[in-house]
Amino acid sequence: MKVLVTGAAGYIGSVTTETLLGAGYEVVALDNLEGGKRAAVQRKLESRPDVDPRDCWAYGDHVSDLPMMELVGHPVAVGEDKELRERLAERVKDVRA
């Protein structure tokens, strides 16, 4: 079964995500990554050697999200930040809008 966890990078969301994964659920994690962004994503990826960052998605709406978005294989630019879209397109092959 597939489960959506919102706020997945926060404490409650990350514990919930880990619990669901341990129980065999397929988890879709969603978070705006307001607190920490790249560092939080990097720590989460390092703690999960079974997760390939190339298979992960990250969503950003501002050019300041670029460092976090570059960590994953499927960055998605949302919103109207033209600079984010342009800079992401220069660095990453698979950019969604």
Phi, psi and omega per residue, in radians:
M1 nan 2.468 3.117
K2 -1.685 2.347 -3.101
V3 -2.217 2.364 3.059
L4 -1.661 2.205 3.064
V5 -2.027 2.018 3.077
T6 -1.599 2.592 -3.086
G7 1.236 0.557 -2.990
A8 -1.175 -0.342 -3.135
A9 -1.524 -0.211 3.097
G10 -1.395 3.094 -3.071
Y11 -1.080 -0.964 -3.092
I12 -1.113 -0.780 3.140
G13 -1.102 -0.684 -3.119
S14 -1.238 -0.670 3.084
V15 -1.145 -0.749 3.108
T16 -1.074 -0.771 3.131
T17 -1.054 -0.841 3.137
E18 -1.062 -0.718 3.136
T19 -1.117 -0.790 3.138
L20 -1.133 -0.744 3.100
L21 -1.069 -0.732 3.120
G22 -1.111 -0.468 3.122
A23 -1.546 0.039 3.074
G24 1.633 0.108 3.108
Y25 -1.354 2.659 2.972
E26 -1.587 2.133 -3.020
V27 -1.912 2.299 2.957
V28 -1.826 1.987 -3.074
A29 -1.732 2.308 -3.126
L30 -2.256 2.288 3.105
D31 -2.772 2.533 3.099
N32 -1.472 -0.089 3.043
L33 0.967 0.649 3.123
E34 -1.053 -0.637 -3.061
G35 -1.784 1.715 3.008
G36 1.798 -0.630 3.116
K37 0.794 -1.812 -3.011
R38 -0.996 -0.796 -3.113
A39 -1.095 -0.715 3.131
A40 -1.145 -0.762 3.136
V41 -1.157 -0.756 -3.138
Q42 -1.056 -0.787 3.114
R43 -1.073 -0.751 -3.122
K44 -1.121 -0.759 3.138
L45 -1.147 -0.686 3.130
E46 -1.169 -0.519 -3.134
S47 -1.401 -0.141 -3.105
R48 -2.194 1.375 -3.126
P49 -1.110 -0.287 3.108
D50 -1.418 -0.121 -3.135
V51 -1.808 2.179 3.113
D52 -1.576 2.065 -3.130
P53 -0.979 -0.453 3.121
R54 -1.185 -0.298 3.119
D55 -1.689 0.021 -3.075
C56 -1.694 2.758 3.117
W57 -2.029 2.546 3.024
A58 -2.422 2.448 -3.118
Y59 -2.002 2.379 3.113
G60 -2.497 2.612 -3.138
D61 -2.167 0.137 -3.137
H62 -2.564 2.629 -3.112
V63 -1.003 -0.434 3.097
S64 -1.171 -0.255 3.102
D65 -1.437 -0.174 -3.051
L66 -0.947 -0.816 -3.138
P67 -1.018 -0.686 3.112
M68 -1.192 -0.707 -3.088
M69 -1.194 -0.481 -3.137
E70 -1.274 -0.178 -3.129
L71 -1.374 -0.309 -3.013
V72 -2.025 2.890 -3.112
G73 -1.415 -0.334 -3.067
H74 -2.302 1.339 3.082
P75 -1.344 2.503 3.139
V76 -2.215 2.063 3.081
A77 -1.524 2.127 3.095
V78 -2.064 2.757 -3.140
G79 1.523 -2.875 -2.978
E80 -1.911 0.240 -3.081
D81 -1.324 1.718 -3.092
K82 -1.119 -0.662 3.141
E83 -1.100 -0.716 3.098
L84 -1.049 -0.845 -3.123
R85 -1.047 -0.782 -3.112
E86 -1.157 -0.831 -3.114
R87 -1.172 -0.646 3.099
L88 -1.158 -0.723 3.128
A89 -1.092 -0.557 3.113
E90 -1.211 -0.528 -2.993
R91 -1.774 -0.505 -2.969
V92 -2.173 2.434 -3.115
K93 -1.318 -0.765 -3.027
D94 -1.781 1.483 -3.119
V95 -1.871 2.228 3.089
R96 -1.822 2.633 3.094
A97 -2.332 nan nan
